[in-house]
Amino acid sequence: MTKRKLYLRTIVLPLVIALLGVLLLDGYVHSHTRVATATQPQEQVVITTQSVPAGTALLPSMLTLREVPKSAVTGDQETDVNAVAGKTVMVSLPNGDPVFASELANSTNGTLSYALPAGYDAITIPASEFVAVAGFVEPGDTVDVLAAIQKGSSSTGGTTSLVASDITVVAVQQDRTPGAQPMPLKNLTSVTLQVTPQEGSSIFNDEQSGVLTLMLRSAKDQHVAAAPTGPATNGNTAAAPAK
């Protein structure tokens, strides 16, 4: 037997047989894995189709659905593209990543800036049981804002005006949870309102020169009161909005 034949028989041939064995075993394992996966219950989950930076409002084009084993889906994993579209992500999401509810800003998680609609600001005013309707003002309520401005030392020389109407309360103290228990009156010191820049400017100016009071609006009232043409004087209040 030549050295070449001996080399092929003792070294190369065993290597080829071993390689074939590895390939056959790998194919067997993968085929059984695919069969096992196919027989498992599947569920569609939302994933990203591109990298999404933090602070981005999700568009439908950024999302798609992918089927995964139902056993791999966690409780807060999103499964509906329409329910996710329009929401803002609080963290950066890589391409192909699943989307979780905990990563999306809403009215109670994330920073307050995520909860504000585009074009709106938040302004905080000092509050007490008299300003905040005996503490019954809660996050999610709507209020009208009155300003009482005293002129001189006369008790009848002040003015009362409607500063802003149909304003959403976004927080009482730092609580942004709608339907929460009323704040204990001794702890009530501030209320945060969702306003346009113009409304915020008016509220700030009147708070600097007078006293603000909130009027709680009925949840059934869709009417927005118009600001009066001039402030009420001599202790009279602005006319109530028409019903």
N, C-alpha and C positions, 0 to 999 in steps of 0.2 A: 504494500500500500504506500502510495506516494505521500509526501508531506502535505501536499495540497488537499488530497482527499481526506487525510487524517484531520486536517484543520477544519474542513467543511463539516465533517461528521461530528467532531467533538466540541466545536465552538459555535459555528454559524447555525447548524441545524437546531440545536437546543434553544438558541436565542429566537429563531423564527417560530418554533413551537410555543415558546413562552409568550411571545408577542401575540400570536393568534389566540392563545388562551385568555390573555388580558382583554383583547378586543371582544371576544365572545362573551366574557363575563360582564364587561361594561354594557354591551348591547342588551344582555339579559336583564341587568338591573334597571336600565333606563326604560325598557319596554314595560317592565312591571310597575315602575314608578308612574309612567303615563297612564297605564290602566287603572292604577289605584287613584290617581288624581281625577281621571275622567269619571270614576264611579262616585266620587265625593260630591255632596251638594255644593253648587256654585252660587256665588252672589256677585253682582256687579258693584264696583266701588268707583268713586270719582278719583281720577289722577290728573296731574298736570300734563300739558302737551309742550310746555316750555318752562324755562326758569322764570320764577315770579319773585321780584324783590318785595321785601316787607313794606307794608303801606300801600300795596297795589289793590285796586278794586278788580275782582276777578271777572273776566269776560267769558262768555260761552266758548269762544274760540281757544281759550287757554285750558279748557277742560275736556275730558273724554271719560268713557267708562271702560273698565277692564274687569274681566271675570277672574275671581280668585276663589279658592276653597272657602266655604262659609265659616269653617272653623277658625280661619285666620283673620276674620273681620272682627275688629273691636267695637265696643259700644258707641264710641264717638266718631267712628269713621263715616264720612259722608258717602251716600249712595244715590243722590239725586242731583244731577247737574243744574237743573232749574232752581233748586233750593239754595245752591251755593253761588250761582252767578250773581254778581252785584255786591257781594260781601267783600270786606277788606281783610287781607291776610296780615297778621301781626308779626309773622316770621317769614324769612325767605324760604321758598320752596323750590327744590331742584326739579328739573325736567323728569317726568315719570313718577314723581312722588305721590303717594296717596294724600288726600286732604282730610284733615280731622277738624271736628267742630271746635275743639279747644284752640286751634290755630286761627280762627276767624273772629273778628271783632264783632261784638253786639252791644246792646244797651247796658250790659252789666259786667262785661269783662273788658280787658284791655284798658287803655287810657281813655279819658273822657273825649279826647279829640277824635277818636275813632267813632264814637257814638253820635257826634254832631253831623247833621246833613251838610252837604256842600253849600257854601254861602252863609252859614250860620256860625256865630260865636257863642261863647258862654261867659256870663258875667255873674258875679256873686254880690249879693246885697246883704247888709246886716239884717238879722231877723230876731223877732221875739214873738211871744204869744199874741201880741196885738198886730204885729206886721203880718204874721203867717197864719191868720185865722185860727187862733187858739191851738196851733200845732197840727191842724187837720190837713194842711197842705202837704202832699206827698209827691214823690217822683212820678212823673207821668201825668200829673194834673195840669190843667191850663188855668191861667189866672189873668186878670187885668191889673195893671200897675197904676196906682194913684200917687200923685205927689202933692203934699201940702206944704206950701211955702209961706212962712210968716213974714209980713212986712211991718217993720217998726215994732213998737211995744204993744200996740192995740190988739186985743184978742179977736177983733172983728175985721182986722185989716189984712188977713191972709188970703191966699188963693189956693184953690184945689183944682188940679187938672188931671185928665186921663193921659198918662205918658205912653202907654203901649197896651194893646189888647190882644187876647188869645195867645198868651205867651206860655210856652211849655216849661214846666219845672223839671230840670234834669237831675237835681240832687238836693237833698236836705242834709245839711252838714256835708259829709262825704258819702252818704248812702244814696246809691242810684237804683235801688231795687223797688220797682213799682209794687204797690200793695203791702209794703212793709208796715210794721207796727208804728203808730205815730211816735214821733220823737218826744222823749220826756221834756217838758217845758223848760226845766232848768238847764238842759243841754242844748236848747235851740238857740243858735247864734247866727246861722247863715243859711241862705237859700240861693241856689245857683239856677239861673234862667238861660234858656236857649233863645237867642235874639239875633236879629240882623245887625250889621254894624251901625246902622242909623238908630235902631231902637236902643242898642247898647250905649251909644253916645248920649241920647236923651235921658236914659235912666241914670247914667253916671252924673250928668250935669245937675239933674234935679235932686239926686241924693246928696250932692255936695252942698246944695243951698236949701234943702228942706228935709222933709220926712217922707219916706216911701211906705205905702201900705199895699198889700196884695188883696185882691178880691177873688175868691175861689169861684170859678165858673162851673156851671152844671155840665156834667158829662154829656148831656143830651143837647146842649146849646152849641149850634154850629155857626151862630151869628158872630161876626167880628165887629166890635164897636169902633166907630170912627172917632178919631180924636176931635174934640170940640174946636170950633173956630177960635175960641179964646177961653182963658181960664175962668172958672167960676169965682166970684168975689164975695166979700162980706159974709163968709161962712157958708155960702151956698155951694153945693156940690154940682158936678157936671151932670147933665141930663142922662138918664138911663137909656141904654140902647133900645130901639124898638124891637118888639117880639114878633 
